[in-house]
Each structure stands twice: as structure tokens, then as C-alpha cells.
């Protein structure tokens, strides 16, 4: 059986192949996506290893291709924490891997634009869930659960999302999970239009986000589990010192208690110090 890193690399290739098939107008062959989703699910009991891998591979591949793969692995972890069935986990991973496939119909110049988007450009970007849904639905590629996950991943609980402004129970569990994984990976990745932030900053932003936007229960679980994972991780501070996370401050997530040699430092009491990298 191929290992976790090899599976990640294979998922990158599978996704890139689908993007190129769409862009060059070739007939879509999506069996590899199904196979790859199943292979990713084999690692459902290795959540900590997945999270460590995602930290290690951050920014090592182009965002457009790495982001869907990162979201697929992180969604698997969240789904496992939620206790989803094996069949639901596979659908979740499949939808996550394909959630941004509609962007393959949007020009790279727009996807990689570093300046603020015009209103027209922003509206064009918002079409990608519908584009992806239509591409896959037209060839009966996946079951309705997967297709809805792709279509609704930018919907929000209060109906302010897009493209259909659905809300609450109309948003399926797959879309709710992808929304959180998508948000986390976007915050922690370097993009043309914004610099990346640390994973601690990301979970802090998710915790402090409007509870009417993302599923509050899944957000709470995600922040709690990620906080547990970060304890014991090595960090680099902005003064170039290296330490270990001893505890996470629940009221100040990006300012943990750090151990350096035989001393402990509560960063919430030291405004001048902050974590800039987690390893």
C-alpha cells in the first residue's frame, strides 16, 4: 500500500489531469478520482499524521492544484472526528477534491490576480461552484450527495453565501465540512492576493467568525481538536527562538504557552512575542 505522502502526490496528479482535460476540451475520465478518494480514505485513522503532512507540504505546490488536495485530506479528518460512515467519508473526500474544479474554466490571470477584484471579476469567480456542478452533472460523474457538496461549498448557514443563497438544513453536511476546511487552508496558504497566516491564527479566525456563517458545531469541534493536536508541536517565534507548545490558551488561541529549554512563556502575557511557524 502506498504511504500517506505518495497518496498526496498522486492526488495532485489526478486533480491536475482533470483540470487539463477540461481546459483542453478532452473527454473526462473520472475513475481515477473515485480511486484516489478511496485511497485517501484509507488513512482515516491517521488524523495526526495527516495534519502534520499538511503543515509540511504547505506552499510546496501551486495553490490552485494543492488547495483542493489539502481540503480533501483535511475534510477527511473533520469527517472522521464527526464519526461519519465510510461511504459518507468517501463522498466527502471526492467532493472536496473536486470542489473547485469549476475554476478550470476561469482564466489564470483572474485566479492569480494580486489586486482587488472588480465587481465583475468577483461575480465571475463566484460562478465556479455552478460551473463545476454542471460539468460533473452533465456526465453523471458522481452521486447527488457529492454534486451538492460541490455546488453548495460556498453557501453559508444564514443564506448569505452563493450561488443559490440556501441556508440551514438545506446545506448538506459535506458542504458544511468543506466550507471549514476550505477556509482553514485558504488562511494558511500563500496566495497571489494575500499572505499566509499561521495555523493558530487560522483556528482563531474560524472560532471568532460569525456563527451564522459556518456550522457552529463543526467549527467548535474543529477548533477543539486542532488545539489538542498543536500541543507538543515545535514552533518558531518572531525573536527566532524555537520552543514547544505546552498548552493552548482557549481565549487567545494564537498565543499559547511555550516551553523553551527549562522555562515556560505565556505568549498572551507577552505582546512582543508571537508564533510565526509551526513544525
N, C-alpha and C positions, 0 to 999 in steps of 0.2 A: 504493500500500500504506500502511495506517495505521501510524503510528510506535509506538514502544515504550510511551510514556505513554498514548496513546489506546487501545492494546490492553489495558493495565492497567485503565483506566477502564471499558472495555467488559466486561472480565471481572467487575468489580464489579457491573455492571448485570445481567449474565447470572446470577450467583450469587444476587443479591437477588431476581430474578424467580422462580428455582426455590424459594427459601425461602418467598416469599409464596404461590406456587402450592400448596405443601404445607400451609402454615398455614391457607389459606382453602379447602382441600379441592378445589382445581381440578385438572383433568386435567393431568398433567405433559407438557410438550413439551420434550424434552431435546436436540433437534437443535442449538440454539444452543450447548449445552455442548460438543458434538463440534466444531462450527465454531470456537468460541473456543479450544479446546485446540490445534487445528491452527494457528490464528493465533499463539498464544503460541510454538509450536514453531518458527515462522519466525525467531525471534530466538535460536536455539540457538548461533549463532556470535558472539553479543554478550554473553558472560557478564559481563564487567566492567561494561558498560552496565546490565545487569540489576541487578547488585549495588549500583551507585550509585543507581539509581532506587529500589530497596527502602529504602535509607538515607533518601532524600529524602522518600518518602511515609510514613515511619513515623509512626503516630499521627494521620494526617490524615483517617482514616476510622474508623468504629466497628469495634472489634476483631472482633466476630462476623462481619462481612462482609469485612473486609480480610484477616484471618488466612488463610482458605483460598486467597485470591488470592496473597498473599505466598508461601505454601507452594508453590503451583503453579509460580510463577516460580523460586523457589529450588530446587525439586526438578528443574526442567529443567536448571539449571546443574549440579547434582550429577550428574544422569544423563549430561550431556554430558561432564563430567570422567571419568566411568566408561566412556565410549565406547559407550553404549547405541545400538541401532539407531533409525532414525527412527520405526518403528512402536511400539517399546517406549517411546520418549520421549513419543509422543502418548498412549499408555495411562497413562504415569506422570503426565503433566500432568492428564489427565482425572480420574484417581483422586485426585490432590492437590486439585484444585478441588472435588471432591465429598466429600472425606474426613470433613468434619464436618457433612454435610447432615442427619444424624440429630438434630443439636441443634435443628433447626427444630421438632421435636416436644417440646422441653423448654421450660418457661416461662422467659421473660426474667428473671423475678425470681430464679430459681435460677442462670441463666447469669451474671447480673450481681451476684450476691451478694458483698459485700465481706468478710463474716465467714467464719470457718471453716465448712465444710460439716458437717452432721451425718452420721452413718454412713449413714442412709437416703438423704440427698441425694447423698452421694458415690456410692452404688450406682446411683442414678438417672442420674447423669452418665455413669457407665460403660456405660450401655445404648446410647449414641449410635452406636457402630460397628455394632451389630446392627440398630438402627432404620434407619440409612442403607442398610445392605446389603439389608434386606428391602424397603424402599421401591423401590429400584432394581432388585432382582432380580425383584420381582413384575411389573414391566412390561418385563422383558427389555431393559433400557435399555443395558447395556454388556456387554462380553465378560467371561468369568470372571477374567481377569487383573486387570482394573480393579476388579471387585467384591471380589476377595480383597484387593487393595490397600487398599480402604476398610475392609473387615472387620478386617484384621489390623494397622492402623497404630498401635495401642497395645499390640501384643504385644511381648515382649522376648525376647532371644536365649536366656535361661535359663529361660523359661517362666513368669516372674513377672508378665507383662503380663495384658491382658484383651482380649476377653471369653472366649476359649477356652483360654488358657494354653498355646498352641502354642509351640514353640521351635525354634531352629536352622534347619535347612534347610526346615522346614515354613513358615517365614515368607518370602514371596516378596520379590524384590529391590525391587519397588515399595513395599511396606510398610516395608522397611528404610530406604529413602531418605526416605520421608515422615516416618518417626519422627524422623530427624535434622533435617530442615527444619522440622518442627513444633516441635521442642524449641528450635531456634535462634530462630524467630520469636516463640515464647511468651516467651522470656527477654528479648528486645529490644523487646517491646511493653508499653505501659501497659495494665494490666487492672484490673478492679474490685477484685481481691483481692491485687494485687502491683504494685510499681513496676517500671518497665523498667530494664534494665542495658545497658551499652554492648556493641556487637558484640564487642569484645575480651574482655570478661567472659564473653560467651556462648560463644565458641570455647574459652575457658579451662575453663569448666564442662563443656563437651562432652568436651574432652580428658581431664579428670580424672574423668569419670563412670565408673561401674562397667563394665569391659569386657564383662561378662556381660549387660549390658542392651541397648546399641546395637551394631550391627555394627562391630567394631573396625577393619576395613579401611576401610570408608566413612568412619568418624569420623576416622581418621588422614589420609585423603586430603582430607577437608573442611577440617580444621584447617590442613593444609599449604597448600592452595590459597587459603583465606581469608587466611592470614598473608601470602602473596605479594601478594594484592590490596590489603591495607591499607597496604603500603609506598608512601609518596608521598602518602597521604591527609592532608588538613588536620584537625587536632584542636584542641579547646578543653580546656585544663587547669583544674583546680579553683581556680587562682590567677588565672584569667581571661586567661592568656596563650594566644596562638594559635601553633601550631607545625606541623611536618610530620613524619610518621613516617619515620625513616631506616631502622631495622631493627626487626624483631620479636624479642624475647628468647624463644627456644623453651622455656626453662624457667620463664618468667614472662610469659606471653602478654599480660596486661593492663598490663604495664609496659614499653613499648617504648622505644627510643632516639629522642628527639625533637630535631629541629633548630629552634631559634628564632633568627632572624637569622643570625649567623655562629657561633653556639655550639651544641653538642650536649649533651643531658642524658639520662643513662641513668636512667629512672624507677625501675628496680629498685634503684638505689642512693639513691633519694630517697623515703623513705616518705611524706613530707608531700605529694607531688605525685601526681596521678592524672589520667587521661583521663576527661572527663565527656561529651564529644560527639565524634563523627567526622563529617566532612563530605565 
